[in-house]
Amino acid sequence: MPLLLPPSDDLRPSDLTYTHAYNSIVSRVRRKGGAGSGGVVILAGTDVDGLLGARILCSLFKNDDVPYRLVPVGGYSELETRRDEALASDELHTLILLSLGSLLTLSSYFELPPTCHLHIIDSHRPWNLQNLFAIDIGLDEDGEGESSEGKIWVWGDGDEFSEAMENVKKSWEALEYEPSDSGSSDDDDSEEDESDEEAEEDEEEALEEDEEEDGADEDGDRSPSKRARKRRKAGSTEPKSRSKKQREDDGRPRRLPRTVREAHHERIQRYYSAGTSYGQSVALTIYLLATVLERADNDILWYAILAVTNQYITSRIDRDSYEAFQGIFQDEVVRLNHDPTVNGGVKIPNPDDKSIAKSEELRFMLYRHWNLYESMLHSGYVAGRLGIWKEKGRKKLQGLLAKMGFSLQQCQQTWSHMDMDLKRKLPEKLESIAPEYGLIELSYPSFTRAYGFQLSSLSAADAVEVVSSLLDIAVGVRLEVDREGGKGGGEWFGGTTRWNVNTRESASIAEGKENQDPNRTSDDPALEGTQVEKKKDNWGSTNFWIAYDACDDIALIRRSLPLTMTLHRSIIRAGSALLDKTIIRSLRTFRLAILKEGPDLKLFSHPSTLSRLALWLVDATRDRWTERQSKLNNGGKVKSLPFVVACLNEDKASYMVVGVTGSPEFGDVRKNKFGLAFQNAAEESGSGAKHDMFDTSVVEVAQEDLQQFIESLHLRSG
């Protein structure tokens, strides 16, 4: 299985990169011929990274006249269906997985035809080691060998070649290619006991040295007995006698000693049990390919920026990683965007201006499209520092604004109607006064994009919030949003209106026009129920296409801003209720919150929106929780802040359960260990649990089994 490296100037000629894989796809399309789109099938995960990665890849395919078919996939059950549909086509020669599949054993899960190639581009970690280190046998360069399996291309991010991963690779290969013990006799074993013990000591010492190199030992010290044994071996000069049988068998592969095999097994287990994390964004991976192909433009650069920004604001990558990617993007922005100014530094108005510019982004939610007070109120960072779910916290926020010289009336006006002088002074005032309230990281480097006369500028964070909201709840949930106008939806006719995205996809599913039987009568309850279930199943796919269109439709983005605001109001309402009513339980190894009632149960039955609520709760309680845990540990260091949130889905009589692992320091990230813990808890408790999401830290549990599941999780995690 070719493991691909990102493009770089210091690679060897023999190293395979993204360019080799892409050229292989294009050449196979040219060679196979045919105008149908069944030859290249893209299966994209229905998350922001998969969506934006698909936008960039499809743009490259269009430029090269490569016909393709893009299929959104929301979970493993849907992946099985889409896989079977794709493999049933005789035209298929290239299958591409975007933002899914890293944990699957691809060679066995996809029974590929001999001439079919599979490409996987995924940011979910850890990888299935079989995908990284297995070898394709019987295949030539184009994968036209006699093997029953096609060629699998793994698009890595470079971390797969780190020293720690090299040690994992050694252990995996030692176990995978260990010779079988068939044909060996007891006599042979007894004759080789002495040599096995010597080999065992050598292997153990090599493993110990590897573990010291990759930081596997937390304390960094080896046991006294091991150090003494090493000194004895280093100082021993006595020649060892070898039996005739040992001399004859020097060239024969031998099984590993039991303790060495267990040490290799333990290293592999540590790799998988360390927790889930995220690597290089799928969209950034494909953008790096576009730069080498000299196809980069502002559109696909913007998509890559949005993907990395989404990883940062959802706590998937830490501040250091984000700033490293930020440096790459700054160079690209300068390269692709000229400065449209004249003497005096005045920007020339241009209705076709689609330029990207760097900026300092405040950690206030949609503040350019909301009002300053509401945007600060709905910021997770501000919530955690001020405790805005209490009246005292809101008074603190009002006091901060007053101390800066901003009247509450001004701050509750829409940002575009706010006094220009106050907007110019805002960053300076925040820098000087906000630290008194504990707000010391109120900004981070980001980018904005102009949209001519339609919209003066749209920040990357705001665009991500809107696209993510459309991806989750564009259709499928009945919501009330504010009408456009003055405060509260209009000064004269205020109030709210039912949300309607007003796109072709939403209209089609709302009216039941998809796959409708013309002979169906309106009074047929069985068919009516089937149609309703089909509409529910189509919601995820419909939302994907709506968000896909929104990426280059600024009018749809603007119409969807009220939806995003409503979502964050719901998060604040649900989170504040949980904190104010002390519903959150502090267990031994994690905190637990269960939503059983309220107006937003339907909204939070979606795993992505429930994850947002969990992240908001971590932000809101970070400082107080860290201080409390430190006292319980007698002043010891707090490593992580695990949080489990469950929401009742009344329609399915089940709970959607999400686990997140927060960091004591804002901007830092911890690996999420709930994926394996959820699986173990479900198995040991016998709960009716469904692991269908590509994010392993999400599980659906039957309503009557939740208590047993939580009890088992409490005992197992730690």
C-alpha positions in Angstrom: 0.0 0.0 0.0 1.8 3.2 -1.1 2.1 5.7 1.8 2.2 9.2 0.3 4.2 12.1 1.5 3.2 15.8 1.3 5.1 17.7 -1.5 8.4 19.0 -0.3 11.8 20.1 -1.8 13.8 17.7 0.3 12.2 14.4 -0.8 14.1 11.6 -2.5 13.3 10.7 -6.1 11.9 7.4 -4.9 9.4 9.0 -2.5 5.8 8.9 -3.5 3.8 12.1 -3.1 0.3 13.3 -3.7 1.2 14.2 -7.2 2.0 10.6 -8.1 -1.4 9.5 -6.8 -3.3 12.2 -8.7 -1.5 11.6 -11.9 -2.3 7.9 -11.5 -6.0 8.8 -11.2 -6.0 11.0 -14.3 -4.0 8.5 -16.4 -6.3 5.7 -15.5 -9.3 7.9 -16.6 -7.6 8.6 -19.9 -6.7 4.9 -20.4 -10.1 3.5 -19.5 -12.0 6.0 -21.6 -15.8 6.4 -21.5 -17.7 9.6 -20.7 -19.7 8.1 -17.7 -19.1 9.3 -14.2 -19.1 5.7 -12.7 -15.3 5.3 -13.2 -14.3 7.7 -10.4 -16.5 7.6 -7.2 -15.8 9.9 -4.3 -17.3 8.9 -0.9 -17.1 12.0 1.3 -17.9 12.2 5.0 -20.6 14.6 6.0 -18.4 16.9 8.1 -16.9 20.3 7.3 -13.5 18.9 6.4 -15.0 16.2 4.1 -17.2 18.8 2.4 -14.5 21.4 1.8 -12.0 18.7 0.7 -14.6 17.5 -1.8 -15.0 21.0 -3.2 -11.3 21.3 -3.9 -10.9 17.8 -5.4 -14.0 18.3 -7.6 -12.5 21.6 -8.8 -9.3 19.8 -9.8 -11.2 17.1 -11.6 -13.3 19.6 -13.6 -10.1 21.4 -14.7 -8.7 18.0 -16.0 -12.0 16.9 -17.5 -12.2 13.9 -15.2 -15.8 12.6 -14.8 -16.7 11.7 -11.3 -19.5 11.0 -8.9 -19.6 12.5 -5.5 -21.6 10.6 -2.8 -22.0 12.0 0.8 -21.8 9.3 3.5 -23.0 9.9 7.1 -22.0 6.7 8.9 -20.8 3.1 8.6 -24.2 1.7 7.8 -24.6 4.1 4.9 -21.0 3.5 3.9 -21.8 -0.2 3.4 -24.7 0.6 1.1 -22.7 3.1 -0.9 -19.7 0.7 -1.1 -21.9 -2.1 -2.5 -23.5 0.3 -5.0 -20.1 1.6 -6.2 -18.4 -1.9 -6.5 -21.4 -3.2 -8.4 -20.5 -0.9 -11.3 -18.4 -2.4 -14.1 -17.0 1.1 -14.9 -15.5 1.6 -11.5 -11.7 1.9 -11.5 -11.0 4.5 -8.8 -12.6 4.9 -5.4 -11.7 7.9 -3.2 -12.5 8.2 0.5 -12.6 11.7 2.0 -12.7 12.2 5.8 -13.6 8.6 6.5 -12.1 5.1 6.7 -8.8 5.6 8.6 -9.8 2.9 11.2 -11.1 0.4 8.7 -9.0 -2.5 7.4 -9.4 -1.3 3.8 -8.1 -4.4 2.1 -10.8 -6.6 3.6 -13.6 -4.0 4.0 -13.5 -3.1 0.3 -13.2 -6.2 -1.8 -11.8 -4.3 -4.8 -11.7 -5.7 -8.3 -8.1 -6.4 -9.5 -8.0 -3.2 -11.6 -9.6 -0.9 -9.1 -7.6 1.6 -7.0 -8.6 3.1 -3.7 -7.4 6.4 -2.3 -8.0 7.4 1.3 -7.5 11.0 2.5 -8.6 11.3 6.2 -7.6 13.5 9.1 -9.0 11.1 11.8 -6.3 9.4 13.9 -5.2 6.8 14.7 -4.6 5.0 11.5 -5.3 1.3 11.1 -1.7 0.1 11.0 -2.7 -2.5 8.3 -3.4 0.4 6.0 -0.1 2.1 6.6 2.4 -0.8 6.6 0.9 -3.7 4.6 2.4 -4.4 1.2 0.5 -4.9 -2.0 1.7 -8.2 -3.5 1.4 -9.1 -7.2 0.8 -5.6 -8.5 2.6 -3.6 -11.1 2.8 0.2 -11.1 -0.7 0.6 -12.4 -2.2 -2.1 -10.1 -2.9 -4.5 -13.0 -1.5 -7.6 -11.3 -2.9 -11.0 -10.6 -3.9 -10.2 -7.0 -7.5 -10.3 -6.2 -7.1 -6.9 -4.5 -6.6 -3.5 -6.0 -4.0 -0.9 -5.0 -4.6 1.2 -1.9 -3.1 4.7 -1.8 -2.8 6.3 1.7 -2.4 10.1 1.7 -0.4 10.8 4.8 0.7 14.0 6.4 4.3 13.2 7.2 3.8 12.2 10.8 3.6 8.6 9.7 7.4 8.7 9.2 8.1 10.1 12.7 10.5 8.2 15.1 7.6 7.1 17.3 5.7 5.7 14.3 8.9 3.9 13.1 9.0 2.0 16.4 5.3 1.1 16.1 6.0 -0.1 12.5 8.8 -2.3 13.8 6.4 -3.9 16.3 3.7 -4.3 13.8 6.0 -6.0 11.3 7.5 -8.2 13.9 4.0 -9.5 14.8 2.6 -9.5 11.3 5.4 -11.4 9.6 6.3 -13.7 12.5 6.8 -17.3 11.3 4.2 -19.8 12.4 5.2 -22.5 14.9 3.9 -25.4 12.8 6.3 -28.3 12.5 8.4 -27.4 15.6 8.9 -30.2 18.2 9.3 -30.1 22.0 12.9 -31.4 21.6 13.8 -28.5 19.3 12.3 -26.0 21.8 14.2 -27.5 24.7 17.5 -27.4 22.7 17.0 -23.7 21.9 15.9 -22.5 25.4 19.3 -20.9 26.0 19.5 -19.1 22.7 15.9 -18.0 23.1 16.7 -16.5 26.5 19.6 -14.6 25.0 17.5 -13.4 22.0 14.8 -12.4 24.4 17.2 -10.2 26.4 18.5 -8.6 23.3 15.0 -7.9 21.9 13.9 -6.5 25.3 16.8 -4.1 25.4 16.1 -3.0 21.9 12.5 -2.4 22.7 13.4 -0.5 25.9 15.7 1.8 23.9 12.9 2.4 21.3 10.5 3.2 24.1 12.9 5.7 25.5 13.2 7.4 22.1 9.5 7.7 21.4 8.6 8.8 25.0 6.6 5.7 25.8 7.9 5.6 29.4 6.4 8.6 31.2 9.0 8.7 34.0 11.9 8.0 31.6 13.6 5.6 34.1 14.2 1.9 33.6 14.0 -0.6 36.5 17.2 -1.4 38.5 17.0 -5.0 37.4 17.0 -4.1 33.8 19.9 -1.6 34.2 21.9 -4.3 36.1 21.2 -6.9 33.4 22.4 -4.5 30.8 25.6 -3.8 32.7 26.2 -7.5 33.1 25.8 -8.0 29.4 28.0 -5.0 28.5 30.8 -6.3 30.9 30.6 -9.9 30.0 33.4 -11.2 27.6 32.8 -14.9 28.2 32.3 -16.7 24.8 29.0 -18.6 24.5 29.1 -22.1 23.3 26.6 -23.0 20.5 25.1 -26.4 19.8 25.2 -28.0 16.4 21.5 -27.7 16.1 21.7 -23.9 16.7 24.5 -23.5 14.1 22.4 -25.4 11.5 19.3 -23.3 12.2 21.0 -19.9 12.0 19.3 -19.1 8.7 15.8 -20.3 9.6 13.2 -17.7 10.7 12.3 -18.3 14.3 9.3 -17.3 16.4 9.7 -14.4 18.8 10.1 -15.2 22.5 6.9 -14.8 24.5 7.9 -11.8 26.5 9.2 -10.0 23.4 6.0 -10.8 21.5 4.0 -9.4 24.5 6.2 -6.2 24.5 5.5 -5.7 20.8 1.8 -6.3 21.4 1.8 -3.8 24.3 3.3 -1.1 22.1 0.6 -1.7 19.4 -2.1 -1.6 22.0 -0.7 1.7 23.4 -0.9 3.2 20.0 -4.6 2.4 19.6 -5.6 3.2 23.2 -3.8 6.6 23.3 -7.0 8.1 22.1 -8.4 9.7 18.9 -7.0 12.9 17.5 -6.8 14.8 14.2 -4.0 15.2 11.7 -3.7 17.4 8.7 -7.0 18.6 7.3 -8.3 16.8 4.2 -8.9 20.1 2.4 -5.3 21.3 3.2 -4.0 18.0 1.9 -5.7 18.5 -1.4 -4.8 22.2 -1.5 -1.1 21.2 -1.2 -1.6 19.0 -4.3 -3.2 21.9 -6.1 -0.2 24.2 -5.4 2.2 21.6 -7.0 -0.1 21.2 -10.0 -0.2 25.1 -10.2 -4.0 25.1 -10.0 -4.3 27.1 -6.8 -6.7 30.0 -6.8 -8.5 32.1 -4.2 -11.5 29.8 -4.1 -9.7 26.6 -3.1 -7.4 28.6 -0.9 -10.4 29.9 1.0 -11.8 26.3 1.4 -8.5 25.2 2.8 -8.5 28.1 5.3 -12.0 27.3 6.3 -11.1 23.6 7.0 -8.1 24.5 9.2 -10.1 27.2 11.0 -12.9 24.7 11.7 -10.3 22.3 13.2 -9.0 25.1 15.5 -12.3 26.5 16.7 -13.7 23.0 17.4 -10.6 22.1 19.5 -9.3 19.4 17.1 -5.8 21.0 16.7 -3.9 23.1 19.2 -2.7 26.7 18.9 0.8 25.8 17.8 -0.4 23.6 14.9 -2.9 26.3 13.8 -0.2 28.9 13.7 2.0 26.6 11.7 -0.7 26.2 9.1 -1.4 30.0 9.4 2.1 30.7 8.2 1.5 28.6 5.1 -1.7 30.4 4.3 -0.2 33.8 4.8 2.3 33.1 2.1 -0.4 31.8 -0.2 -2.6 34.9 0.4 0.2 37.2 -0.5 1.0 35.2 -3.6 -2.6 35.1 -4.9 -3.9 38.5 -3.9 -2.6 41.9 -5.0 -3.2 44.9 -2.9 -5.8 47.1 -4.7 -4.8 50.4 -3.2 -3.7 53.8 -4.5 -1.7 56.5 -3.0 -2.9 57.3 0.5 -3.7 53.6 1.3 -7.4 53.9 0.2 -8.9 50.7 -1.1 -10.5 50.9 -4.5 -14.1 49.7 -4.5 -14.6 46.8 -6.8 -17.9 44.9 -7.3 -15.9 41.8 -8.4 -13.5 41.9 -5.4 -13.1 38.4 -4.1 -9.7 38.9 -2.4 -8.5 37.4 0.9 -6.7 39.4 3.5 -5.2 38.4 6.9 -6.8 39.8 10.0 -7.0 39.5 13.8 -10.2 37.6 14.7 -11.9 38.4 18.0 -13.3 35.4 19.9 -16.9 36.8 19.7 -19.5 34.8 17.9 -20.5 36.4 14.5 -20.0 39.9 15.9 -19.8 41.5 12.4 -23.4 40.3 11.7 -24.9 40.3 15.2 -24.5 42.9 17.9 -21.5 43.2 20.2 -23.3 42.3 23.4 -24.9 39.1 22.0 -21.8 38.0 20.3 -19.8 38.3 23.5 -22.5 36.6 25.5 -22.5 33.6 23.1 -18.7 33.2 23.1 -17.5 30.1 24.9 -14.3 31.8 26.0 -16.1 34.8 27.5 -18.6 32.4 29.1 -15.9 30.5 30.9 -14.1 33.6 32.2 -17.2 35.6 33.3 -19.7 32.8 34.1 -22.4 34.4 32.0 -25.0 31.7 32.8 -25.5 33.5 36.1 -26.8 37.0 36.6 -23.5 37.9 38.3 -21.7 36.9 35.1 -23.9 39.0 32.9 -23.4 42.0 35.2 -19.6 41.5 34.8 -20.0 41.6 31.0 -22.0 44.8 31.2 -19.4 46.2 33.6 -16.7 45.4 31.1 -18.5 47.2 28.3 -19.2 50.2 30.6 -15.5 50.4 31.6 -14.5 50.5 28.0 -16.9 53.4 27.5 -19.4 51.5 25.4 -23.0 52.1 26.3 -25.3 49.0 26.5 -27.6 50.7 24.0 -24.8 51.0 21.5 -23.6 47.4 22.1 -27.1 46.0 21.4 -27.3 47.6 18.0 -26.4 45.6 14.9 -22.6 45.9 14.3 -23.1 47.6 10.9 -25.2 50.4 12.7 -22.8 50.7 15.6 -20.8 54.0 16.0 -17.7 53.8 13.7 -15.5 55.4 16.3 -16.4 52.7 18.8 -15.7 50.0 16.3 -12.2 51.4 15.6 -11.4 51.7 19.3 -12.7 48.2 20.2 -9.4 46.2 19.8 -7.4 48.8 21.7 -9.9 49.0 24.5 -10.1 45.2 24.9 -6.4 44.9 25.0 -6.1 47.4 27.9 -9.2 46.5 30.0 -10.2 42.9 29.2 -7.2 41.4 31.1 -8.7 42.8 34.3 -11.6 40.3 33.8 -9.3 37.4 32.9 -9.9 37.8 29.2 -6.3 37.6 27.9 -6.6 35.6 24.6 -9.4 37.5 22.9 -8.0 37.3 19.4 -6.1 35.0 17.1 -4.7 35.4 13.6 -7.1 34.6 10.8 -8.4 35.8 7.4 -11.3 37.6 5.9 -12.7 37.5 2.3 -14.4 40.3 0.4 -17.5 39.7 -1.7 -17.7 42.9 -3.7 -20.8 45.0 -3.0 -22.7 42.0 -1.7 -20.8 41.8 1.6 -17.9 44.0 2.7 -16.1 41.1 4.3 -16.7 37.6 5.7 -14.3 36.1 8.3 -13.2 32.5 8.1 -14.6 31.8 11.5 -18.1 33.2 10.6 -18.1 31.3 7.3 -17.2 28.0 9.1 -20.1 28.6 11.6 -22.6 29.1 8.9 -21.5 26.1 6.8 -21.4 23.9 9.8 -24.9 24.9 10.8 -26.2 24.2 7.4 -24.5 20.9 7.4 -26.2 19.9 10.6 -29.6 21.5 10.6 -30.4 23.1 7.3 -33.4 20.8 7.1 -34.7 18.1 9.5 -35.3 20.3 12.5 -38.1 22.8 12.9 -36.6 26.1 14.2 -37.7 29.6 14.7 -35.3 32.3 13.7 -35.3 36.1 14.0 -36.7 38.1 11.1 -34.3 40.4 9.4 -34.7 44.0 10.7 -34.3 45.7 14.1 -33.7 44.2 17.5 -35.7 41.1 18.1 -36.6 40.6 14.4 -38.0 44.1 13.7 -39.0 47.1 15.7 -42.6 47.2 14.5 -43.6 43.7 13.6 -40.8 41.8 15.6 -40.8 38.2 16.5 -39.6 35.2 14.7 -40.4 33.1 11.6 -40.0 29.5 10.8 -36.6 28.7 9.3 -36.6 27.8 5.6 -33.4 27.6 3.7 -35.2 28.1 0.3 -33.1 26.0 -1.9 -34.0 23.5 -4.5 -32.8 20.5 -2.4 -34.8 21.6 0.6 -37.9 22.2 -1.4 -37.6 18.8 -3.0 -37.4 16.9 0.3 -40.0 19.1 2.0 -42.6 18.5 -0.7 -41.8 14.8 -0.9 -40.9 15.0 -4.6 -37.9 12.7 -4.4 -38.7 9.1 -5.6 -42.5 9.7 -5.2 -44.8 7.0 -6.5 -47.3 8.7 -8.9 -49.9 6.0 -8.1 -49.7 6.7 -4.3 -52.9 8.0 -2.8 -52.9 10.6 -0.1 -55.0 8.4 2.2 -52.5 5.5 2.2 -51.0 5.6 5.7 -48.4 2.8 5.1 -46.9 4.6 2.1 -47.1 7.9 3.9 -45.1 6.5 6.8 -42.5 5.1 4.5 -42.2 8.4 2.8 -41.6 10.2 6.1 -38.9 7.7 7.0 -37.3 8.2 3.6 -37.3 11.9 4.1 -35.6 11.5 7.5 -32.9 9.4 5.9 -32.3 12.0 3.2 -31.8 14.9 5.6 -28.1 14.3 6.0 -27.5 14.1 2.3 -29.7 17.1 1.6 -27.9 19.2 4.2 -24.6 18.2 2.6 -25.6 19.5 -0.8 -27.1 22.7 0.7 -23.8 23.4 2.6 -21.9 22.4 -0.6 -23.7 25.1 -2.6 -23.3 27.6 0.2 -19.5 27.5 -0.1 -19.6 29.7 -3.2 -23.1 31.3 -2.7 -22.7 34.4 -0.5 -26.5 35.1 -0.7 -27.2 31.7 0.9 -24.5 32.4 3.5 -26.2 35.7 4.4 -29.6 34.1 4.6 -28.3 31.4 6.9 -26.8 33.7 9.5 -30.0 33.8 11.5 -29.9 29.9 11.6 -26.4 30.0 13.1 -27.5 32.6 15.7 -30.5 30.5 16.7 -28.2 27.5 17.1 -25.9 29.3 19.5 -28.8 30.7 21.4 -29.9 27.1 21.9 -26.4 26.1 23.1 -26.4 29.0 25.6 -29.9 28.2 26.8 -29.2 24.4 27.2 -25.8 24.9 28.7 -26.9 27.6 31.2 -29.8 25.4 32.3 -27.4 22.5 33.0 -25.0 24.7 34.9 -27.7 26.7 36.8 -29.7 23.7 37.9 -26.5 21.8 38.9 -27.6 18.9 36.7 -24.0 18.1 35.9 -22.6 15.2 38.0 -19.0 14.9 38.9 -17.9 11.3 38.7 -14.5 9.8 39.5 -13.0 10.1 36.0 -15.4 12.4 34.1 -18.3 14.8 34.3 -21.7 13.8 33.1 -24.7 15.9 31.8 -27.9 14.3 30.6 -30.6 16.3 28.7 -34.0 14.7 29.2 -36.3 17.6 28.6 -36.5 21.1 27.2 -37.3 22.8 23.9 -34.0 21.8 22.2 -34.0 18.0 22.5 -34.6 17.6 18.8 -31.8 19.9 18.0 -29.2 18.2 20.2 -30.1 14.7 19.1 -27.7 15.4 16.2 -24.2 14.4 17.3 -22.5 17.5 15.8 -24.6 20.0 17.7 -24.4 17.9 20.8 -20.6 18.0 20.5 -20.8 21.8 20.2 -22.7 21.9 23.5 -20.1 19.6 25.1 -17.3 21.9 24.0 -19.1 25.0 25.3 -19.6 23.3 28.7 -15.8 22.5 28.8 -15.0 26.1 28.0 -17.5 27.4 30.5 -16.2 25.2 33.4 -12.5 24.9 32.5 -11.1 27.3 35.1 -13.3 26.2 38.0 -13.0 22.5 37.1 -9.2 22.7 36.8 -8.9 24.5 40.2 -11.1 21.9 41.8 -9.3 18.9 40.3 -5.9 20.4 41.3 -7.1 20.6 45.0 -8.3 17.0 44.8 -4.9 15.9 43.5 -3.1 17.8 46.4 -1.9 20.5 44.0 -0.9 18.0 41.3 -1.1 18.8 37.6 -4.4 18.2 35.9 -3.9 16.4 32.6 -7.3 16.5 31.0 -11.0 17.4 31.5 -13.2 14.6 30.2 -16.9 15.4 29.7 -19.8 13.2 28.7 -23.1 14.7 27.4 -26.2 12.6 26.6 -29.4 13.8 25.0 -32.7 12.0 24.8 -34.1 11.3 21.3 -37.8 10.8 22.0 -38.6 9.5 18.5 -36.0 6.7 18.7 -36.3 6.0 22.4 -32.5 6.3 22.7 -29.8 8.6 23.9 -27.1 10.2 21.8 -24.0 10.2 23.9 -20.9 12.3 23.1 -17.5 12.3 24.9 -15.0 15.1 24.7 -11.7 15.6 26.4 -10.9 19.2 27.2 -7.5 20.6 28.2 -6.8 22.6 31.4 -5.1 25.3 29.2 -7.2 27.2 26.7 -5.9 26.6 23.1 -4.4 23.2 24.0 -5.8 19.9 22.9 -5.9 16.4 24.4 -6.5 13.1 22.7 -10.0 11.8 23.1 -10.0 8.4 24.9 -13.8 7.9 24.9 -13.9 5.9 21.7 -12.4 2.7 23.1 -14.1 3.4 26.5 -17.5 3.6 24.8 -16.9 0.3 23.1 -15.8 -1.5 26.2 -18.6 -0.1 28.3 -21.2 -1.2 25.7 -19.8 -4.7 25.6 -19.4 -5.2 29.3 -22.8 -3.7 30.2 -24.7 -5.5 27.4 -26.2 -2.2 26.4 -28.0 -1.7 23.1 -25.4 0.7 21.7 -24.9 1.7 18.1 -21.5 2.8 16.9 -22.3 4.2 13.5 -20.5 7.5 13.3 -17.0 7.9 11.9 -16.2 9.9 15.1 -15.7 7.0 17.6 -16.4 9.3 20.6 -20.1 9.3 19.6 -22.5 6.4 20.4 -26.3 5.9 20.4 -27.6 4.0 23.5 -31.0 2.6 24.1 -33.0 4.6 26.6 -33.5 1.8 29.1 -29.7 0.9 28.9 -28.2 4.3 29.6 -27.7 3.8 33.3 -25.9 0.5 32.9 -23.8 2.0 30.1 -22.8 5.0 32.3 -22.0 2.8 35.3 -19.8 0.5 33.2 -18.1 3.6 31.6 -17.5 5.0 35.1 -15.7 1.8 36.2 -13.7 1.3 33.0 -12.5 4.8 32.2 -9.6 6.4 34.0 
